[in-house]
């Protein structure tokens, strides 16, 4: 019998970025880069593991905005055009770098792009959700989801119906994609406050994740700390993030991704090469952007960078996978001496870290999974659902308010840079609840307007906008998105209340902001 369990959890989320009103959108590149550098490499990894019959378990959270974008035909076609342009750049780079230390790396990028196109367009018919459905059906990958637009739920609890809507719509979107409800829910930003679990229970959700202190500072001290879940009084389980396994991957000073042999993210030919050469592959207005072609390794802390050597990076990733497993084994050996059950180590990460930010991350993850399967007998990979089936008896306590943001509470999403948004979000939520109550059986144009008002509110509530404002990156875009969705909501609210709907404007909103086409505004009705 194994001595302990490891639950690897990858949370994949991007804000809803779709701009058909523009021929080019910088923000849509967030999606294109994530597909090419994270989601497709993750699919390749899982395909290899399943093909080779490797015994493993992995939990993947796919957010509803990401699911919506992966299914959107407009974005699928735009991504394919983007991919073809990058393949063209890859061919040019192979020719340009011939005879230089960068040639092998250029060939690698070109070949990966061709592989990505084959996977995206031919194997899965431009819809990568088909790949994840296959992984879910295999029984080895547990796929869960999060709130509808990744709203920061604790700061929305002033209107409980708005939180219920975020959860219900998220669960419905998942069911539409996978034909079943998720077993658990990734609370956006791992943010919890008292009462959220009761809402999760209403929709049959069995568990969620919190940061470490969410469990350690629970209403009753957990007997096993974070190394076993607790049940909330509602019966929903809370799993706590392990600090040690998190630090080894996330830490800017001590984490694996900072190793000098790994690829340097911040040196890209989009900024390094001659403007006339790179112009067709950056923004049409001439603004330089990342292309994904990066030829240097981290090298050191200074500005001097040496050429990237793929073999060195692969060997380093293998070493780090072995080190991570070694540390978890020692962690488990110690813990099992003081626990009456095998300890559980929960290691949740943003999926986009693997491949996008940390280029070698998918290889590290695959090597780790294979080593756990074949090179030791201390650890076993497990999903939260499997753990609860094996150990249904757990301590009852209420987690404390928390998040996995800086300082561990709500400060990132509520501070002087973004506090102005909440009075508007709360007003809009209050009015949406009132609209659902006052127009319980709307039909035709009125029903469409009510549904679109709900979409605009949901899009304005995305936690991404407040986060971007707090981190001072792309602030203008985050502010514009927040204001535009709120203004759209208020315009629809006036038109509905005054019975003067404008069909052409409504059609424009439905076309541009078309997330959740099956949305029913009645989810905001008071229960």
C-alpha positions as CSV (number, residue, x, y, z in Angstrom):
1,X,0.0,0.0,0.0
2,X,1.3,3.5,-0.9
3,X,2.2,5.8,2.0
4,X,0.6,9.0,0.5
5,X,-1.2,10.7,-2.3
6,X,-0.4,13.6,-4.6
7,X,-3.2,15.5,-6.3
8,X,-1.9,17.6,-9.3
9,X,-4.4,20.3,-10.3
10,X,-4.1,22.5,-13.4
11,X,-6.4,25.5,-13.6
12,X,-6.9,26.8,-17.2
13,X,-8.5,30.1,-17.5
14,X,-8.5,33.2,-19.7
15,X,-10.9,36.2,-19.7
16,X,-13.4,36.3,-22.5
17,X,-11.5,38.1,-25.3
18,X,-13.4,38.2,-28.6
19,X,-13.3,41.3,-30.8
20,X,-15.0,40.9,-34.2
21,X,-15.4,44.6,-34.4
22,X,-11.6,44.8,-35.1
23,X,-9.6,43.1,-37.8
24,X,-6.8,42.6,-35.3
25,X,-7.0,42.3,-31.5
26,X,-3.9,42.2,-29.4
27,X,-5.9,40.7,-26.5
28,X,-7.0,37.8,-28.6
29,X,-3.3,36.8,-28.9
30,X,-3.6,35.8,-25.2
31,X,-5.8,33.0,-26.4
32,X,-3.7,32.1,-29.4
33,X,-0.5,31.9,-27.4
34,X,-2.1,29.8,-24.7
35,X,-3.5,27.3,-27.2
36,X,-0.1,27.0,-29.0
37,X,2.1,27.0,-25.9
38,X,0.0,25.5,-23.2
39,X,-3.2,23.7,-24.2
40,X,-1.9,21.8,-27.2
41,X,1.3,20.7,-25.5
42,X,-0.9,19.6,-22.5
43,X,-3.0,17.6,-25.0
44,X,0.1,16.0,-26.5
45,X,1.3,15.0,-23.1
46,X,-1.9,13.4,-22.1
47,X,-2.2,11.6,-25.4
48,X,1.3,10.1,-24.9
49,X,0.5,9.0,-21.4
50,X,-2.7,7.3,-22.4
51,X,-1.2,5.7,-25.5
52,X,1.6,4.3,-23.3
53,X,-0.8,2.9,-20.7
54,X,0.8,5.0,-17.9
55,X,-1.3,4.7,-14.7
56,X,-1.9,8.3,-13.6
57,X,-4.5,10.7,-12.3
58,X,-4.7,14.4,-13.1
59,X,-7.3,17.1,-12.3
60,X,-7.8,19.9,-14.9
61,X,-10.1,22.9,-14.4
62,X,-11.4,24.5,-17.6
63,X,-13.1,27.8,-17.1
64,X,-16.4,28.6,-18.9
65,X,-14.9,31.6,-20.7
66,X,-12.1,29.4,-22.0
67,X,-14.6,26.7,-23.0
68,X,-16.7,29.3,-24.8
69,X,-13.7,30.6,-26.7
70,X,-12.5,27.2,-27.7
71,X,-15.9,26.5,-29.2
72,X,-16.3,29.8,-31.0
73,X,-16.1,29.4,-34.8
74,X,-15.0,33.0,-35.3
75,X,-12.0,32.6,-32.9
76,X,-11.2,29.1,-34.3
77,X,-10.8,30.6,-37.8
78,X,-8.8,33.6,-36.4
79,X,-6.5,31.2,-34.5
80,X,-5.9,29.1,-37.6
81,X,-5.0,32.2,-39.5
82,X,-2.6,33.2,-36.7
83,X,-1.1,29.8,-36.7
84,X,-0.5,29.9,-40.5
85,X,1.2,33.3,-40.1
86,X,3.5,31.9,-37.4
87,X,4.3,28.9,-39.5
88,X,5.3,31.3,-42.3
89,X,7.6,33.1,-39.8
90,X,8.9,29.7,-38.7
91,X,10.0,28.8,-42.2
92,X,11.7,32.2,-42.6
93,X,13.5,31.8,-39.3
94,X,14.8,28.3,-40.3
95,X,16.3,30.0,-43.3
96,X,17.6,33.0,-41.5
97,X,19.3,31.1,-38.6
98,X,21.0,28.5,-40.8
99,X,24.7,28.3,-39.7
100,X,24.0,30.0,-36.3
101,X,23.6,28.6,-32.8
102,X,19.9,29.3,-33.1
103,X,19.1,27.0,-36.1
104,X,18.1,23.9,-34.1
105,X,15.8,26.0,-31.9
106,X,14.2,27.6,-35.0
107,X,13.6,24.1,-36.5
108,X,12.0,23.0,-33.2
109,X,9.6,26.0,-33.2
110,X,8.7,25.4,-36.9
111,X,8.0,21.7,-36.3
112,X,5.9,22.4,-33.2
113,X,3.8,24.9,-35.1
114,X,3.1,22.3,-37.9
115,X,2.3,19.8,-35.2
116,X,-0.1,22.3,-33.5
117,X,-1.9,22.9,-36.7
118,X,-2.3,19.2,-37.4
119,X,-3.7,18.6,-33.9
120,X,-6.0,21.7,-34.0
121,X,-7.4,21.5,-37.5
122,X,-7.2,17.9,-38.5
123,X,-7.2,15.7,-35.3
124,X,-9.9,17.7,-33.4
125,X,-11.6,19.7,-36.1
126,X,-10.7,23.1,-34.6
127,X,-12.5,22.2,-31.3
128,X,-10.0,21.2,-28.6
129,X,-12.8,20.5,-26.2
130,X,-13.1,17.2,-28.0
131,X,-9.7,16.3,-26.8
132,X,-10.5,17.0,-23.2
133,X,-13.8,15.1,-23.4
134,X,-11.8,12.1,-24.5
135,X,-9.4,12.5,-21.5
136,X,-12.4,12.8,-19.2
137,X,-14.0,9.7,-20.6
138,X,-10.7,7.8,-20.1
139,X,-11.3,8.0,-16.3
140,X,-7.7,9.1,-15.7
141,X,-8.3,12.9,-16.0
142,X,-10.9,14.6,-13.8
143,X,-12.1,17.8,-15.4
144,X,-13.9,20.4,-13.4
145,X,-14.8,24.1,-13.9
146,X,-15.1,27.4,-12.2
147,X,-17.6,30.2,-11.9
148,X,-19.2,31.5,-15.1
149,X,-16.8,34.4,-15.8
150,X,-14.4,33.8,-13.0
151,X,-16.0,36.5,-10.8
152,X,-14.4,37.2,-7.5
153,X,-17.2,35.6,-5.4
154,X,-16.5,36.8,-1.9
155,X,-16.9,40.4,-3.0
156,X,-20.2,39.5,-4.7
157,X,-21.8,37.9,-1.7
158,X,-23.7,41.1,-0.9
159,X,-26.1,39.8,-3.6
160,X,-26.3,36.0,-3.1
161,X,-28.3,35.6,-6.3
162,X,-25.4,37.0,-8.3
163,X,-23.1,34.4,-6.8
164,X,-25.6,31.6,-7.5
165,X,-25.9,32.8,-11.1
166,X,-22.1,32.6,-11.5
167,X,-22.0,29.1,-10.2
168,X,-25.1,27.8,-11.9
169,X,-24.1,29.2,-15.3
170,X,-20.6,27.7,-14.9
171,X,-22.1,24.3,-14.2
172,X,-24.5,24.5,-17.1
173,X,-21.7,25.5,-19.5
174,X,-19.6,22.5,-18.3
175,X,-22.6,20.1,-18.7
176,X,-23.2,21.4,-22.3
177,X,-19.6,20.6,-23.2
178,X,-19.1,17.3,-21.4
179,X,-22.6,15.8,-20.9
180,X,-22.3,15.7,-17.2
181,X,-21.9,18.0,-14.2
182,X,-18.5,18.7,-12.7
183,X,-17.6,16.9,-9.4
184,X,-15.9,20.0,-8.0
185,X,-15.5,23.7,-8.6
186,X,-12.3,25.8,-8.7
187,X,-13.3,28.9,-6.7
188,X,-11.9,31.8,-8.8
189,X,-8.6,32.9,-7.4
190,X,-9.1,30.2,-4.7
191,X,-11.2,32.8,-2.9
192,X,-13.5,31.6,-0.2
193,X,-15.8,33.3,2.3
194,X,-18.3,31.8,4.6
195,X,-21.5,30.6,2.9
196,X,-20.0,29.9,-0.6
197,X,-20.0,26.2,0.1
198,X,-23.7,26.2,0.7
199,X,-24.2,27.6,-2.8
200,X,-21.9,24.9,-4.3
201,X,-23.9,22.3,-2.6
202,X,-27.1,23.5,-4.3
203,X,-25.6,22.4,-7.6
204,X,-24.3,19.0,-6.5
205,X,-20.6,20.2,-6.3
206,X,-18.6,18.0,-3.9
207,X,-15.4,20.0,-3.3
208,X,-13.4,23.1,-3.9
209,X,-9.8,24.3,-3.2
210,X,-8.5,27.0,-0.9
211,X,-5.1,28.4,-0.2
212,X,-3.2,26.9,2.8
213,X,-4.3,29.4,5.4
214,X,-8.0,28.8,4.4
215,X,-7.8,25.5,6.1
216,X,-5.2,26.1,8.8
217,X,-7.3,29.0,10.2
218,X,-10.6,27.2,9.9
219,X,-13.2,27.5,12.6
220,X,-11.7,24.4,14.2
221,X,-8.1,23.6,13.8
222,X,-7.8,20.7,11.3
223,X,-6.3,17.7,12.9
224,X,-4.3,16.9,9.8
225,X,-3.6,20.4,8.7
226,X,-3.7,20.7,4.9
227,X,-2.9,17.0,4.3
228,X,-6.5,15.9,4.4
229,X,-9.6,17.8,3.3
230,X,-12.2,19.1,5.7
231,X,-16.0,19.0,5.3
232,X,-17.8,22.3,5.6
233,X,-21.0,22.1,7.6
234,X,-22.8,21.9,4.3
235,X,-21.0,18.6,3.5
236,X,-18.9,20.1,0.7
237,X,-15.2,19.3,1.0
238,X,-12.4,21.9,1.1
239,X,-8.9,20.9,-0.1
240,X,-5.9,23.1,1.0
241,X,-2.9,24.0,-1.2
242,X,0.4,22.5,0.0
243,X,3.1,25.2,0.6
244,X,6.2,23.2,-0.1
245,X,5.2,21.8,-3.5
246,X,3.9,25.2,-4.5
247,X,7.1,27.0,-3.6
248,X,9.2,24.7,-5.6
249,X,7.3,25.6,-8.8
250,X,6.0,29.1,-8.2
251,X,8.8,30.9,-6.2
252,X,10.6,33.5,-8.3
253,X,13.8,33.0,-6.3
254,X,13.7,29.2,-5.6
255,X,11.3,27.8,-8.2
256,X,12.4,25.5,-11.0
257,X,11.3,27.8,-13.9
258,X,14.2,30.2,-13.0
259,X,16.9,27.7,-13.7
260,X,19.6,29.2,-15.9
261,X,19.3,26.4,-18.5
262,X,15.6,27.0,-19.2
263,X,14.4,29.2,-22.0
264,X,14.3,33.0,-21.3
265,X,10.7,34.2,-21.8
266,X,11.6,37.9,-22.0
267,X,13.9,37.7,-25.1
268,X,11.7,37.4,-28.2
269,X,12.5,38.2,-31.9
270,X,9.4,40.4,-31.9
271,X,11.5,42.9,-30.1
272,X,15.0,41.9,-31.1
273,X,14.9,41.7,-34.9
274,X,14.9,44.4,-37.6
275,X,11.6,46.1,-37.9
276,X,11.1,45.6,-41.6
277,X,11.7,41.8,-41.2
278,X,9.4,41.3,-38.3
279,X,6.7,43.8,-39.3
280,X,4.3,41.3,-40.9
281,X,4.2,39.3,-37.7
282,X,3.6,42.0,-35.1
283,X,0.7,44.4,-34.6
284,X,-0.6,46.2,-37.8
285,X,0.1,49.6,-36.2
286,X,3.8,48.6,-35.7
287,X,3.7,47.8,-32.0
288,X,6.1,45.0,-31.3
289,X,4.7,42.0,-29.5
290,X,5.9,38.5,-28.5
291,X,6.0,36.0,-31.4
292,X,7.0,32.9,-29.4
293,X,10.4,32.6,-31.1
294,X,12.8,32.9,-28.2
295,X,16.4,31.8,-28.7
296,X,18.1,32.4,-25.4
297,X,18.4,30.6,-22.1
298,X,18.0,32.5,-18.8
299,X,21.8,32.3,-18.4
300,X,22.0,34.4,-15.2
301,X,20.5,37.4,-13.4
302,X,22.1,40.0,-15.7
303,X,21.2,41.2,-19.2
304,X,23.8,38.9,-20.9
305,X,22.1,35.9,-22.4
306,X,23.5,32.7,-24.0
307,X,21.9,30.7,-26.8
308,X,19.2,28.2,-25.7
309,X,20.3,24.6,-25.7
310,X,17.3,22.3,-25.8
311,X,19.3,19.2,-24.6
312,X,20.5,21.0,-21.5
313,X,16.9,22.3,-20.8
314,X,15.5,18.8,-21.2
315,X,18.1,17.3,-18.9
316,X,17.4,20.0,-16.3
317,X,13.6,19.3,-16.5
318,X,14.2,15.6,-15.9
319,X,16.4,16.4,-12.9
320,X,13.8,18.8,-11.4
321,X,11.0,16.2,-11.9
322,X,13.2,13.7,-9.9
323,X,13.8,16.3,-7.2
324,X,10.1,17.2,-6.9
325,X,9.2,13.5,-6.5
326,X,12.1,13.0,-4.0
327,X,10.9,15.9,-1.9
328,X,7.3,14.7,-1.9
329,X,8.4,11.2,-0.9
330,X,10.2,12.6,2.1
331,X,7.3,14.8,2.9
332,X,5.0,11.8,2.9
333,X,7.3,9.5,4.9
334,X,7.4,12.1,7.6
335,X,3.6,12.8,7.6
336,X,2.5,9.2,7.6
337,X,4.2,8.8,11.0
338,X,1.9,11.3,12.6
339,X,-1.4,10.6,10.7
340,X,-3.8,7.7,10.9
341,X,-4.3,7.7,7.1
342,X,-2.1,8.3,4.1
343,X,-1.4,12.1,3.7
344,X,-2.7,13.9,0.7
345,X,-0.5,16.6,-0.9
346,X,-2.6,19.0,-3.1
347,X,-0.5,20.8,-5.7
348,X,-2.6,23.3,-7.8
349,X,-1.1,25.5,-10.5
350,X,-2.2,27.9,-13.2
351,X,-2.1,25.7,-16.4
352,X,-0.6,28.6,-18.4
353,X,2.6,28.4,-16.4
354,X,3.3,25.1,-18.2
355,X,4.6,25.8,-21.7
356,X,3.8,29.6,-21.9
357,X,5.8,31.0,-19.1
358,X,7.8,27.9,-18.3
359,X,8.5,26.4,-21.7
360,X,9.8,23.1,-20.3
361,X,6.9,22.8,-17.9
362,X,4.9,20.2,-19.9
363,X,8.0,18.0,-20.1
364,X,8.7,18.4,-16.4
365,X,5.1,17.4,-15.7
366,X,5.1,14.4,-18.0
367,X,8.4,13.1,-16.6
368,X,7.1,13.6,-13.0
369,X,3.9,11.6,-13.8
370,X,5.9,8.8,-15.4
371,X,8.4,8.6,-12.5
372,X,5.6,8.5,-10.0
373,X,4.0,5.6,-11.9
374,X,7.2,3.5,-12.3
375,X,10.1,4.7,-10.2
376,X,8.8,4.6,-6.7
377,X,6.2,3.0,-4.4
378,X,5.6,5.8,-1.9
379,X,3.3,8.1,-3.8
380,X,0.2,7.6,-5.8
381,X,-1.4,10.2,-8.0
382,X,-5.1,10.8,-7.1
383,X,-8.0,13.1,-7.9
384,X,-10.1,14.8,-5.2
385,X,-13.1,12.7,-6.1
386,X,-11.1,9.5,-5.8
387,X,-9.8,10.6,-2.4
388,X,-13.2,11.3,-1.0
389,X,-14.4,7.9,-2.2
390,X,-11.5,6.2,-0.4
391,X,-11.7,8.4,2.7
392,X,-15.3,9.6,3.1
393,X,-14.9,10.4,6.8
394,X,-13.3,13.8,7.4
395,X,-13.3,16.5,10.0
396,X,-16.0,19.2,9.9
397,X,-15.0,22.8,10.0
398,X,-15.6,26.1,8.2
399,X,-12.6,27.5,6.2
400,X,-11.6,31.1,6.8
401,X,-11.9,33.8,4.2
402,X,-8.9,33.6,2.0
403,X,-7.5,33.6,-1.6
404,X,-4.2,32.7,-3.2
405,X,-3.5,36.3,-4.2
406,X,-0.7,38.4,-2.7
407,X,-1.0,38.5,1.1
408,X,-3.6,35.7,1.0
409,X,-6.9,37.6,1.3
410,X,-8.9,40.0,-0.9
411,X,-6.5,42.9,-1.3
412,X,-5.5,42.2,-4.9
413,X,-9.1,42.5,-6.0
414,X,-10.1,45.4,-3.7
415,X,-7.6,48.2,-3.4
416,X,-7.2,51.8,-4.5
417,X,-6.6,50.8,-8.1
418,X,-9.9,49.0,-8.6
419,X,-12.2,49.8,-5.7
420,X,-14.3,52.1,-7.9
421,X,-15.7,49.2,-9.9
422,X,-17.7,47.6,-7.0
423,X,-20.4,50.2,-6.4
424,X,-21.3,49.8,-10.1
425,X,-21.1,46.0,-10.1
426,X,-23.3,45.9,-7.0
427,X,-25.8,48.3,-8.5
428,X,-26.0,46.2,-11.7
429,X,-26.3,42.9,-9.8
430,X,-29.2,44.4,-7.8
431,X,-31.0,45.6,-10.9
432,X,-30.5,42.3,-12.7
433,X,-32.1,40.5,-9.8
434,X,-35.0,43.0,-9.8
435,X,-35.4,42.5,-13.6
436,X,-35.6,38.8,-13.2
437,X,-38.3,39.2,-10.6
438,X,-40.3,41.8,-12.4
439,X,-40.3,40.1,-15.8
440,X,-40.6,36.4,-14.9
441,X,-42.1,35.2,-18.3
442,X,-40.5,37.6,-20.9
443,X,-40.7,36.6,-24.5
444,X,-39.3,37.7,-27.9
445,X,-37.2,40.8,-28.0
446,X,-37.7,41.6,-24.3
447,X,-36.4,38.1,-23.3
448,X,-33.3,38.6,-25.6
449,X,-32.6,41.9,-24.0
450,X,-32.8,40.4,-20.5
451,X,-30.5,37.6,-21.5
452,X,-28.0,40.1,-22.9
453,X,-28.2,42.2,-19.8
454,X,-27.2,39.2,-17.8
455,X,-24.3,38.5,-20.2
456,X,-23.0,42.1,-19.9
457,X,-23.2,41.8,-16.1
458,X,-21.3,38.5,-16.0
459,X,-18.6,39.9,-18.3
460,X,-18.2,43.0,-16.2
461,X,-17.8,40.8,-13.0
462,X,-14.7,38.9,-14.3
463,X,-12.0,39.0,-11.7
464,X,-9.4,39.4,-14.4
465,X,-10.2,43.1,-14.8
466,X,-9.6,44.0,-11.2
467,X,-6.5,41.9,-11.2
468,X,-5.1,43.7,-14.2
469,X,-5.7,47.0,-12.7
470,X,-4.0,46.0,-9.5
471,X,-0.9,44.6,-11.3
472,X,-0.6,47.7,-13.6
473,X,-0.6,45.7,-16.8
474,X,-3.0,46.5,-19.7
475,X,-4.9,48.7,-17.3
476,X,-6.5,50.8,-20.1
477,X,-8.0,47.6,-21.6
478,X,-9.3,46.3,-18.2
479,X,-10.9,49.6,-17.4
480,X,-12.5,49.8,-20.9
481,X,-13.9,46.3,-20.7
482,X,-15.4,47.0,-17.2
483,X,-16.9,50.3,-18.2
484,X,-18.2,49.0,-21.6
485,X,-20.0,46.0,-20.2
486,X,-21.5,48.1,-17.4
487,X,-22.6,50.8,-19.9
488,X,-24.1,48.1,-22.1
489,X,-26.0,46.7,-19.0
490,X,-27.3,50.2,-18.0
491,X,-28.4,50.9,-21.6
492,X,-30.3,47.6,-21.7
493,X,-31.8,48.2,-18.3
494,X,-33.1,51.6,-19.3
495,X,-34.6,50.2,-22.6
496,X,-36.3,47.3,-20.8
497,X,-37.7,49.5,-18.0
498,X,-38.9,52.1,-20.5
499,X,-40.2,49.5,-23.0
500,X,-38.2,51.1,-25.9
501,X,-35.9,48.3,-27.1
502,X,-33.6,49.0,-30.0
503,X,-33.3,45.8,-32.0
504,X,-30.2,46.8,-34.1
505,X,-28.2,47.7,-31.0
506,X,-29.3,44.5,-29.2
507,X,-28.2,42.5,-32.3
508,X,-24.8,44.1,-32.2
509,X,-24.3,43.3,-28.5
510,X,-25.5,39.7,-29.1
511,X,-23.0,39.4,-31.9
512,X,-20.0,40.9,-30.1
513,X,-20.6,39.7,-26.6
514,X,-22.0,36.3,-27.3
515,X,-20.8,34.2,-24.4
516,X,-23.3,31.6,-23.1
517,X,-25.8,31.6,-26.0
518,X,-28.2,29.4,-24.0
519,X,-28.2,31.7,-21.0
520,X,-31.5,32.1,-19.2
521,X,-31.8,35.4,-17.3
522,X,-34.1,33.6,-14.8
523,X,-31.1,32.3,-13.0
524,X,-31.0,35.7,-11.2
525,X,-34.5,35.3,-9.8
526,X,-34.7,35.1,-6.0
527,X,-35.1,31.6,-4.6
